[in-house]
């Protein structure tokens, strides 16, 4: 989906959250102040054979809760 240079895994996760189609991200720190962030429209399943491990990479998955499924008390508790 998208690959960019960014400073932290938290910034990478935030970028993913801001994109509606983003479901997961990979992040690898390259130096003290810069890393690479890969955003993906796909999320891994529990038994996904296509996944591979590589030292230094962090994988994150986004769980989205749609507002239409929240009750008024759930929404009130968020603020």
Secondary structure, 3 states (H helix, E strand, C coil): CEEEEECCHHHHHHHHHHCCCCCEEEEEECCCCCEEEEEECCCCCCCCCCCCCCCCEEEEECCCCCHHHCCHHHHHHCC
